[in-house]
């Protein structure tokens, strides 16, 4: 008995070492190979094959297309690529809700367009105010407060708000296949970024939980901020002045400014992503350019060339001409949203 | 013999598993504890103690000041904090060399200030052109080309140029103690960033090799770039227009734009770093704010309140008043440069 006890710590230690070794094997070796367990929401089809082939080509040691892990940069648009964007960009729905919520402290909004239209539910007047009106609403609801205060508001809204069609929280209307793709890439050494026309601080509070993407890997449109030091307190105040519009040709510009190197994989869904896809695809070596094509009117929405939000026209032609991957959402995604059962 | 051969693969496999387990132990356990081997170029002194105490407090599980690894953001100024900045910012020495190198294709520079002054070595005229003249020289040598072309030029210069006093390549005039500090922080889960007044694309080509900091963790002053698509080729052209001045109050603004969260550690050496230090130090929980004080006229340079480059005046007073760490380079650094023998 005594001898057994003396052996026991060593056995336990050996068992622990085995466990460590197994963990190591699981962590280092397994994710390198592609298994049936990967990308479970993707149907066997051309898009899944294109992704798997590309990732294999750039990660397999000895492959002629091998890319060192630190250069495995992957960029994703957000609206319409990682979550839905209908009946309008979710950030605009946030802005409209904020106008209603903040109206009591802005009595002048009852007389002033486009705010009056929002408060009266006057869709015609709101539509008439156009892009300029929308920008006024966004500026009024996104600025004039500290970064921390804005983050707080976004968080409050996300907890309470529900999508008008699905009744789900907005962060549940993220695409399960894309979340799987992000995970798949990261376990293979990719660094995943969001490059979105959405305002950067609107996204940062929730991208880690929704996509596994930390704040420092979120690039977006931005308002200027001002560093204020008053009475020993330091604040970053958000100013009603657009600093950068991260859309169209702004996307490759922002990618260079923030990341400083060209991605090897890019995914978008609209003409606003065209230049990001061009910039990525034109780099040396093997590259991947992909489009999410909204073809599923039943489970999500079906739209492309004629949509007000996420218009996909020129980029669709270019993708077809250049043989980029076009994901047919209806045929290739077994599941759309993360709230659906796998 | 046969039996032995049958056993051999298993033995090899067992040996390999042991190795894995040992690697795992070495990789996970060892770096957490602080040993004499850490920070070898730092003398035992108040700065080293302050660093080690801080890092222990924010990384030790169960510590009241524990910070989750993903929030361990550390920011460093570059000029005068990670490498020298005398007799002037190295980037200005690059710009002056570039004026001389490009002069043959710019005959007008022989008649036009401040370029004429550079080509004639007329220090008085150059000084007279002031900050505006310097900006003209920087714009002329940093823009009007693609990002790739500029990166190439920086690389060429770094390979050939030598510092006028030490005769060493500029990237060898990086501080060994700071490189050790960067490594020390990273092995403890910190993400290290440069936040510098230097132009961002001037730094990115060499920060990985010099500091272990990848391009996407370099934040700096930036010129605007324009996405150009001509004849199927896509380029980012650098424009002679300053987009952002990453100095003084610009530093906390840039930190929020790029990183999206407040650092818990910041290191600088001049008044241009004051707001970054204030912003970092004022965050909730335990924070570290540090200044490199250039006190070593023999091995490096001694300057603070009266220097044209890296003036340290207000930030020195504030650091003393608030008890920030002030590194006395002469007393606390056993070795200055990476080219000196340890």
Interface residues (C-beta under 8 A of the other chain):
Chain A: X17 X18 X20 X21 X23 X24 X25 X70 X73 X147 X191 X200 X201 X204 X208 X214 X215 X216 X218 X222 X224 X225 X226 X227 X229 X233 X234 X236 X243 X249 X250 X252 X253 X256 X257 X258 X259 X260 X261 X275 X278 X279 X282
Chain B: X17 X18 X20 X21 X23 X24 X25 X70 X73 X147 X191 X200 X201 X204 X208 X214 X215 X216 X218 X222 X224 X225 X226 X227 X229 X232 X233 X234 X236 X243 X249 X250 X252 X253 X256 X257 X258 X259 X260 X261 X275 X278 X279 X282
